[in-house]
Structure formats: structure tokens, C-alpha cells
Amino acid sequence: RSRPHQRLRIAGARVGKLVFGKGEAFYRIDGARLLFLENVVLGWCKGELEAHALRFDADRTDLEGTVYAREIDVGEFVRVFPGVKGTGQGELYGRLPVFRRKGRFGYGEGFLYSIPGEHGLLQLSELGTLETVLAKMGEQGEIVRDSLSDFDYSLFRVDIKPKGDAREGIRSRLVGAKAGQE
């Protein structure tokens, strides 16, 4: 068994297409096949992701924890989605339960949100897969597309629903108006 609060510095990481920045982890070894991760922080989208109290047992593949997000840059975040291009100002905060069961990773119900009352700006030049949805909306979709090119928001919320949920997927809610309009 090691002393608690051992430090591991992380230069960066990549999981699929997601790129993470610098970070650090504090841990202790509880046995020959047991690792207790006290805390881990990784840079992501100019903000940080953090998880606490994760226990790894080499004899078990299951794992559960919650990832907390803070100061996630809106402009960086929207560009995580395929085909989306543009800039943004503002920060998102939230949480996402994650797990590994039977060798597969998954997630539970989570969210990201802007601080209520703090305005931000979203300027999207390309909308990626959202274009298909907006095209089906006709004239209303055209108004949304035009607004997202220069959108002043007072609320930016992203709800994340896991597989099996009736509302499975990622949904966004923006409250605001095209910049310069009331």
C-alpha cells in the first residue's frame, strides 16, 4: 500500500476524436491489484474536467463515477460536434455520470449550462449535422440558421440523455436573440 496523494502529471490525452489538455491525478495504491484515484483533472475546451474517488480493481472491469465540467469555453465546445465551425464567448458548467460495464463505456443523464444571467455570444458559420434538421423546419429553420451566425444568448443549456432513455441524445436550449435585436 502506498502513501495517499501520490501525484501523476498528465501531458495530454486523446480518446477517439476528443483531445484533452494537461492535467494531473492524485492516487494511492491500495494493493497489488487495487488503485484508488483520489482526484483527476484534465484540460478540455479551455476549461477543466474533474472526477473524484474512483476505485480500479484489476479483477473487476466495472467502474462508475461522475465527471464535473467547469469553465468550458462555448466556442471550443460547439466545435467538438462534427461539421460545426464558428466561434463563441461564454462558459459552461455541468456534470456527466460515466461508467464501464462488461468492457463497454457509457454515460448517464448529464448536463452543461451557462450561468443564468451571464450573456454570451455564438457565431456559427457551419452547422454540421444540424443543417439537416433545420432544412426540415422550412422558413423557421432558416430564421434559426441566420440567428446562429451571430447569437447573443442569456441561457445556453445542453442536456445529455443516455441510450435507452425515451429522449436519448444531446439536446441544446438557447435563449436570446440575434445580436443587435431585442
C-alpha positions in Angstrom: 0.0 0.0 0.0 1.3 3.4 -1.0 1.0 6.7 0.8 -2.0 8.7 -0.2 -1.9 11.7 -2.5 0.7 10.5 -5.0 0.9 12.8 -8.0 0.8 11.9 -11.7 1.2 14.7 -14.1 -0.6 14.3 -17.5 0.8 16.0 -20.6 -2.4 15.4 -22.6 -4.7 12.6 -23.9 -6.8 11.6 -26.8 -9.9 9.4 -26.7 -11.2 8.9 -30.2 -11.6 12.4 -31.6 -11.7 14.1 -28.2 -8.5 15.8 -27.3 -7.7 16.6 -23.6 -5.0 19.0 -22.4 -2.7 19.0 -19.4 -3.8 17.6 -16.1 -2.9 15.8 -13.0 -4.1 12.9 -10.9 -3.7 12.1 -7.3 -3.9 8.5 -6.3 -2.9 5.8 -3.9 -2.2 2.1 -4.4 -4.4 0.0 -2.1 -3.0 -3.4 -3.0 -1.3 -5.3 -5.7 -4.3 -5.0 -8.0 -6.1 -2.1 -6.4 -5.8 1.6 -7.4 -7.7 4.4 -5.7 -7.9 7.6 -7.9 -8.5 10.4 -5.3 -8.9 13.1 -7.9 -8.1 13.7 -11.6 -8.3 17.0 -13.5 -7.8 17.3 -17.3 -8.0 20.3 -19.5 -10.8 20.3 -22.1 -12.2 23.1 -24.3 -10.1 25.7 -22.4 -11.8 24.5 -19.2 -11.4 21.5 -16.9 -13.0 18.2 -16.4 -12.7 16.7 -12.9 -13.5 13.3 -11.3 -13.2 12.2 -7.7 -12.9 8.9 -5.8 -12.6 6.3 -8.5 -11.6 2.8 -7.5 -9.9 0.5 -10.0 -9.8 -3.2 -9.3 -7.8 -5.3 -11.8 -10.1 -8.3 -11.0 -13.3 -6.3 -11.9 -13.9 -4.4 -15.1 -16.9 -2.3 -13.9 -16.3 1.3 -12.9 -18.6 4.2 -12.1 -18.0 7.9 -11.5 -19.1 11.4 -12.2 -17.2 13.9 -14.4 -17.7 17.5 -13.5 -17.1 20.3 -16.0 -16.1 23.8 -15.3 -15.3 26.9 -17.4 -15.8 25.0 -20.7 -15.4 27.5 -23.5 -18.5 27.7 -25.6 -16.6 28.3 -28.8 -14.4 25.3 -28.3 -17.3 23.1 -27.1 -19.5 23.7 -30.2 -16.6 22.7 -32.5 -16.5 19.3 -30.8 -19.5 18.4 -32.9 -18.8 17.1 -36.5 -19.0 19.8 -39.2 -19.7 22.7 -36.8 -17.5 25.7 -37.4 -17.5 29.1 -35.7 -16.7 31.0 -32.5 -18.3 31.7 -29.2 -17.9 33.5 -26.0 -19.0 32.3 -22.6 -18.5 29.3 -20.3 -20.4 26.1 -19.5 -20.5 24.1 -16.3 -22.0 20.7 -15.5 -21.7 17.0 -14.8 -21.9 13.7 -16.6 -22.1 10.3 -14.8 -19.9 7.8 -16.7 -19.4 4.0 -16.3 -17.7 1.0 -17.7 -19.7 -2.3 -17.6 -18.7 -5.5 -19.2 -15.9 -3.8 -21.2 -18.1 -1.1 -22.6 -18.2 2.6 -21.7 -21.4 4.5 -21.3 -22.9 7.6 -19.6 -25.9 8.6 -17.6 -28.1 11.7 -17.6 -26.0 14.8 -17.5 -25.9 18.5 -18.5 -23.9 21.5 -19.3 -25.2 25.1 -18.7 -24.2 28.7 -18.8 -24.5 30.7 -15.6 -28.0 32.3 -15.7 -27.9 36.0 -16.5 -24.4 35.9 -17.9 -24.6 36.7 -21.6 -22.5 35.0 -24.2 -22.1 35.1 -28.0 -22.3 32.3 -30.5 -21.2 32.9 -34.1 -21.6 29.7 -36.2 -20.5 29.7 -39.9 -21.3 26.0 -40.5 -23.8 23.9 -38.6 -22.8 20.3 -39.5 -25.5 17.8 -38.9 -27.8 20.4 -37.6 -28.3 21.6 -41.2 -30.4 18.6 -41.9 -32.7 19.3 -39.0 -33.1 23.0 -39.9 -33.8 22.2 -43.6 -36.8 20.1 -42.5 -38.1 23.1 -40.5 -38.5 25.3 -43.6 -38.7 29.0 -43.0 -38.4 28.6 -39.2 -35.2 26.7 -39.7 -33.9 29.4 -42.0 -34.5 32.0 -39.2 -32.7 29.8 -36.7 -29.7 29.3 -39.1 -29.5 33.1 -39.6 -29.7 33.8 -35.9 -26.9 31.3 -35.0 -24.5 33.3 -37.2 -24.4 36.0 -34.6 -26.5 35.0 -31.5 -26.4 36.8 -28.1 -27.6 34.3 -25.5 -28.6 34.6 -21.9 -29.0 30.9 -21.4 -27.1 28.0 -23.1 -28.0 24.5 -21.8 -27.1 21.1 -23.1 -29.0 18.1 -21.8 -27.4 14.6 -22.3 -29.7 11.6 -22.1 -28.3 8.0 -22.2 -29.2 5.2 -24.5 -32.5 3.6 -23.6 -34.0 6.9 -22.4 -37.0 8.0 -24.4 -35.2 11.3 -25.1 -31.8 9.7 -25.9 -29.2 12.0 -27.3 -27.9 15.5 -26.8 -30.3 18.5 -26.9 -29.5 22.2 -26.7 -31.5 25.0 -25.4 -30.6 28.6 -26.3 -32.4 31.7 -25.0 -31.5 35.0 -26.6 -31.7 36.8 -29.9 -29.7 37.6 -33.0 -27.1 40.1 -31.9 -28.3 43.7 -32.2 -32.0 42.7 -32.0 -34.3 42.6 -28.9 
